[in-house]
Amino acid sequence: MADSGDLTVGPSSINFGSVAVGSSQTQALTLTNSGNKKLMVLQAVPSAASFSLSGLTLPVMLNAGQSVGCSVTFAPQSMGASSGTITFRTKHYDAAAVVASLTVGGTGVAAGQLASAPASLSFGTVTTGSTSSLTETLTNSGGSAVTVSQITPSGTGFAVSGISLPVALNPAQSIAFTVSFTPQTAGSASGSVAITSTAPNLAIALAGTGSLPGQLSITPSSVNFGSITLGNTQSQAATLTASNAPVTVSSVGVSGSQFSVSGISLPVTIATGSSASFAVTYAPTVSGAASANVTFVSNAGNVVESLAGSGAAPQHSVTLGWNTSTSSDVAGYNVYRATSSTGSFTKLNAQLDAAPYDTDSSVQAGATYYYAVTAVSTTGTESTYSNQIQVVVPTP
């Protein structure tokens, strides 16, 4: 039986599937002399320009049973299906030339393309030391898979989280991640997020402004009302002032029951550089020193105003008057006081009262006293007590 010296192509067909236009895909191919005599491969002719053979220098001689490897590449120049053959022309020394062929096919698709949404991120104004976060989405808007290998933020205060790399995105597939802005100083800041992938690289612009946190101050920081008589009140004005940023005051607390705050309605938002007035009042109900703290609670922290005062018992006095004696030799009068109608009287005046009136300034609040008057002659003779009068001193 004559030897054929056949050339076997393995595999006999290759389908490259979808390949992005402008890129290429390569698969391995083996040529084998399946006969029992030498065989020379002379040419490899593809029927379509998008297919090519590499890794093989022609002509090449194959001994019986010998194989040689090479590669077939599909590089679509336009979108759509492509098919064809690669024809191998061969010859052995005592026979006519023969051919063997490889069937090839593939589809050109649009290249992978990344799109970002939104195209840029603006964080607005963020207080220094705090963080604002926004979501960014990447979508493969092309026709072939894209592998994202790096996401790199630049610019002071910007960071990326919420994504694990590398990540592959099929056509129309999306993935989201988080971009955050944490300003450390006041002022405008800018940066970008650089996306490195198998598609053209992408940059997302970032912008934000750092602002100092709002501060709340109180003026005056302390108030001393001094001595206030029980039953009376005293008020003093004070102000709250916001700086750097608006401040919202939510509530106020007073630690002492004899002190109070009025003239301000809460909650209230104080604009930057503006003030809100209020009044603090001391209304002592007991004698002695008193103190308290007024604490305003706000989103800029708490501020405290210290209050102090002293309650003083009222100083009462009893004004006395009487009818003059009809005697012509009266030198003056003595005033006497007792704490009960039957108790012993104590003289109040150190010297004779020449006029028919006197004042008792040594009384106590809430006490009851009984008064009587005597007339003293020029010879020193003192009359009996007059009729008693009862006096009740108010409380306090």
C-alpha positions in Angstrom: 0.0 0.0 0.0 1.3 3.4 -1.0 2.2 5.8 1.8 0.1 9.0 1.7 2.3 11.2 3.8 -0.8 13.0 5.2 -0.7 16.2 7.2 -2.9 16.2 10.3 -4.0 19.6 11.7 -5.0 19.6 15.4 -7.5 20.8 16.3 -9.3 20.7 13.0 -11.3 23.9 13.8 -11.0 26.8 16.2 -13.7 29.2 17.3 -12.3 32.3 19.1 -15.7 33.5 20.4 -16.0 37.2 21.0 -12.9 39.3 20.7 -12.8 43.1 21.1 -12.1 45.0 17.9 -8.5 46.3 18.1 -7.3 43.5 20.3 -6.5 39.8 19.5 -6.7 36.3 20.8 -4.3 33.5 20.1 -4.7 29.7 20.3 -2.2 26.9 19.8 -2.2 24.6 16.8 -0.2 21.4 16.1 0.8 20.1 12.6 1.6 16.4 12.5 3.0 14.2 9.7 0.7 11.3 10.2 2.2 9.3 7.3 5.3 7.2 7.1 7.5 9.3 4.9 8.9 12.7 5.0 6.6 15.7 4.4 7.3 19.3 3.6 4.9 22.0 4.6 5.3 24.7 2.0 2.6 27.4 2.7 -0.1 28.4 5.2 -2.7 30.7 3.5 -5.5 32.3 5.6 -8.7 33.1 3.7 -9.5 36.2 5.8 -7.2 39.0 6.9 -8.4 38.8 10.5 -6.8 35.4 10.9 -3.1 34.7 10.9 -0.5 32.0 11.7 2.6 32.6 13.7 5.4 30.7 15.3 6.2 28.6 12.2 8.9 29.2 9.7 8.0 27.8 6.3 8.9 25.7 4.5 9.4 23.1 7.2 10.3 19.4 6.8 8.4 16.9 9.0 9.6 13.3 9.3 7.1 10.6 9.6 5.2 11.0 12.9 6.9 14.3 13.6 4.8 17.3 14.9 5.4 21.0 15.1 3.6 23.7 17.1 2.4 27.1 16.0 -0.3 29.7 16.9 -3.4 31.0 15.2 -4.5 34.6 16.0 -7.8 36.3 15.5 -7.6 40.1 15.4 -11.0 41.5 14.3 -10.9 44.8 12.5 -14.7 45.3 12.6 -17.6 44.2 14.7 -19.5 41.1 13.6 -18.9 37.4 12.8 -15.9 36.3 10.8 -15.1 32.8 9.5 -12.6 31.3 7.1 -9.9 28.7 6.7 -6.2 28.4 6.9 -4.9 26.2 4.0 -1.7 24.3 4.4 0.1 23.3 1.2 2.4 20.3 1.5 4.5 18.0 -0.6 6.6 14.8 -0.2 9.4 13.8 -2.5 7.6 11.3 -4.7 4.0 12.6 -4.8 2.1 15.7 -6.0 1.4 18.5 -3.6 -1.5 18.0 -1.2 -3.5 20.4 1.0 -4.9 20.4 4.6 -7.1 23.0 6.1 -8.1 24.5 9.4 -11.6 26.0 9.9 -11.5 29.2 12.0 -14.2 31.6 13.2 -14.8 34.4 15.7 -16.9 37.5 16.4 -15.6 41.0 16.6 -17.2 43.0 19.4 -16.8 46.6 20.7 -13.8 47.0 23.0 -14.4 47.1 26.7 -15.0 50.7 27.9 -15.4 52.0 31.5 -17.9 54.8 32.3 -18.1 56.4 35.7 -21.3 57.7 37.3 -21.1 60.4 38.4 -18.3 61.7 36.2 -17.0 63.8 39.1 -17.7 64.0 42.9 -18.2 67.2 44.9 -18.4 66.8 48.7 -19.3 70.4 49.3 -18.4 71.8 52.7 -17.3 69.3 55.4 -16.3 70.2 58.9 -12.6 69.4 59.7 -12.2 66.1 61.4 -15.5 64.7 60.2 -16.1 62.5 57.1 -18.4 62.7 54.1 -18.9 59.7 51.8 -20.2 59.4 48.3 -20.9 56.4 46.1 -19.2 56.0 42.7 -20.2 53.4 40.1 -18.1 51.9 37.3 -19.9 50.4 34.3 -18.5 48.4 31.4 -20.2 50.2 28.5 -18.2 48.2 25.9 -18.7 44.9 24.3 -16.0 42.8 26.0 -14.9 42.1 29.5 -12.8 44.7 31.4 -10.5 43.9 34.3 -10.0 46.8 36.8 -6.7 46.3 38.5 -6.2 49.6 40.5 -8.2 52.4 42.0 -5.9 55.1 43.3 -7.1 58.3 45.0 -5.0 61.4 45.1 -5.4 64.7 47.0 -5.3 65.4 50.7 -8.2 63.9 52.7 -9.7 61.7 49.9 -9.9 57.9 50.3 -11.5 54.9 48.5 -13.1 51.9 50.2 -15.7 49.1 49.6 -14.1 47.4 46.6 -11.7 44.4 46.3 -9.3 44.3 43.3 -8.8 43.1 40.7 -12.3 42.8 39.5 -13.7 41.8 36.1 -16.7 43.5 34.6 -18.6 41.8 31.7 -20.4 44.0 29.2 -23.1 46.1 30.9 -21.9 45.0 34.3 -21.4 47.6 37.1 -19.7 47.8 40.4 -19.9 50.5 43.1 -17.4 51.7 45.6 -17.1 54.5 48.2 -15.1 57.7 48.0 -14.7 59.7 51.3 -13.5 63.1 52.2 -12.0 63.8 55.6 -10.6 67.4 55.7 -7.9 68.1 58.3 -7.6 71.8 57.6 -10.0 74.5 56.5 -10.0 75.5 52.8 -10.7 74.0 49.4 -9.3 70.6 48.4 -9.2 68.8 45.0 -8.0 65.4 43.8 -8.9 62.5 41.6 -9.5 58.8 41.5 -7.4 57.1 38.9 -8.9 53.9 37.4 -6.4 51.5 35.9 -7.9 48.7 33.8 -7.7 46.7 30.5 -9.8 49.4 29.0 -8.5 53.0 28.6 -7.7 54.5 31.9 -10.2 56.7 33.6 -9.9 59.6 36.1 -12.7 60.9 38.3 -12.3 64.5 39.6 -12.8 65.1 43.3 -13.5 68.4 45.1 -14.5 69.5 48.6 -14.0 72.3 51.1 -12.9 71.9 54.7 -14.5 74.2 57.3 -13.7 74.8 60.9 -16.4 73.4 63.3 -18.9 75.8 64.8 -18.0 77.2 68.2 -20.3 78.5 70.8 -19.3 81.1 73.5 -21.2 82.6 76.4 -20.7 86.2 77.7 -20.2 86.7 80.6 -18.9 83.4 81.6 -19.8 84.0 85.3 -22.3 86.3 87.1 -22.3 87.3 90.8 -25.6 88.8 91.9 -24.2 89.8 95.3 -26.6 90.0 98.2 -30.3 90.0 97.4 -33.0 90.3 100.1 -35.2 87.4 100.3 -38.4 87.9 98.3 -36.7 90.1 95.8 -35.2 89.1 92.4 -32.4 90.4 90.2 -31.8 89.7 86.5 -28.7 90.2 84.4 -28.3 90.0 80.6 -26.0 87.5 78.8 -25.4 86.4 75.2 -24.5 83.3 73.2 -22.3 83.8 70.1 -21.6 81.4 67.2 -18.3 81.5 65.3 -16.8 79.5 62.3 -20.2 78.0 61.4 -23.8 78.1 62.4 -24.6 76.5 65.8 -27.8 75.0 66.9 -28.6 75.3 70.6 -31.0 72.5 71.6 -31.6 72.9 75.4 -30.5 74.6 78.6 -30.2 73.3 82.1 -29.9 75.2 85.4 -28.4 73.3 88.4 -29.7 75.6 91.2 -33.4 76.0 92.0 -33.0 79.7 93.0 -31.7 80.6 89.5 -33.5 80.7 86.2 -33.0 81.5 82.5 -35.5 83.4 80.3 -35.7 85.4 77.1 -34.5 82.6 74.7 -36.7 80.1 72.9 -35.0 76.7 72.2 -34.0 75.1 69.9 -32.4 78.0 68.1 -29.9 78.2 65.3 -27.4 81.0 65.6 -25.8 82.2 62.4 -22.1 82.5 62.0 -20.9 85.7 63.8 -24.4 86.3 65.3 -25.6 86.2 68.9 -28.7 85.3 70.9 -29.5 87.2 74.1 -31.0 85.8 77.3 -31.4 86.7 80.9 -30.4 84.9 84.1 -32.4 85.7 87.3 -31.6 85.1 91.0 -34.6 84.8 93.3 -33.3 83.8 96.7 -35.6 81.8 98.9 -33.2 81.1 101.8 -30.5 83.1 103.5 -26.9 82.4 102.7 -24.6 81.9 99.7 -26.0 80.1 96.6 -24.4 79.0 93.3 -25.5 77.2 90.1 -24.4 76.4 86.6 -26.3 77.3 83.4 -25.4 74.7 80.7 -26.4 75.3 77.1 -26.3 72.1 74.9 -25.5 72.5 71.2 -24.0 70.7 68.2 -20.8 72.6 68.9 -20.5 71.3 72.4 -21.7 72.6 75.7 -21.0 76.0 77.2 -21.4 76.8 80.9 -22.1 80.0 82.8 -21.5 80.0 86.5 -23.9 81.9 88.8 -23.4 83.0 92.4 -25.3 85.1 94.9 -26.3 85.4 98.5 -29.8 85.5 100.0 -30.2 88.1 102.8 -33.1 88.1 105.3 -35.0 91.4 105.1 -34.3 94.0 107.8 -37.6 94.9 109.4 -38.3 97.7 111.8 -41.3 98.9 113.8 -42.1 102.6 113.9 -43.8 103.6 117.1 -45.8 106.7 118.0 -47.9 107.8 121.0 -49.8 110.6 122.5 -47.9 113.0 124.7 -48.5 113.3 128.4 -50.7 116.0 129.7 -48.4 116.7 132.6 -46.3 119.8 132.4 -43.2 118.4 134.0 -42.5 115.5 131.6 -38.9 115.2 130.6 -39.3 112.4 128.1 -40.5 108.9 127.4 -39.2 105.3 127.6 -40.2 102.5 125.2 -40.5 98.9 126.3 -40.9 95.6 124.4 -42.0 92.1 125.4 -42.4 88.9 123.4 -45.7 88.0 125.0 -48.5 89.9 126.4 -47.7 88.7 129.9 -44.0 88.6 129.6 -41.5 91.0 131.1 -40.7 94.2 129.2 -37.3 95.4 128.2 -36.5 99.0 127.7 -35.3 99.8 124.2 -34.1 103.4 124.3 -30.8 104.2 126.0 -31.9 107.8 126.5 -35.2 109.4 127.0 -37.2 110.1 123.9 -38.1 113.8 124.0 -40.5 113.4 121.1 -43.5 111.0 121.1 -42.1 108.5 118.6 -39.3 106.0 118.1 -38.2 103.1 115.9 -37.4 99.5 116.8 -34.8 98.2 114.3 -33.9 95.0 116.2 -37.0 92.9 115.3 -36.9 89.5 113.7 -39.0 88.4 110.7 -42.1 86.4 111.6 -41.9 87.4 115.3 -44.7 89.0 117.4 -43.9 91.8 119.8 -45.8 93.8 122.5 -44.9 97.5 123.2 -45.7 99.9 126.0 -44.5 103.4 126.8 -43.8 105.3 130.1 -43.5 109.0 130.8 -40.6 110.2 132.9 -40.9 113.5 134.9 -38.2 116.1 135.3 -37.5 114.7 138.8 -36.9 111.2 137.4 -40.3 109.8 138.3 -41.5 107.2 135.8 -45.1 106.5 135.1 -46.7 103.1 134.8 -46.8 101.3 131.4 -49.2 102.5 128.9 -51.7 100.2 127.2 -49.9 97.5 125.1 -49.9 97.3 121.4 -49.2 94.1 119.5 -47.1 94.1 116.3 -46.5 91.1 114.0 -43.4 91.3 111.9 -43.9 90.0 108.3 -42.1 86.9 106.9 -39.7 87.2 105.5 
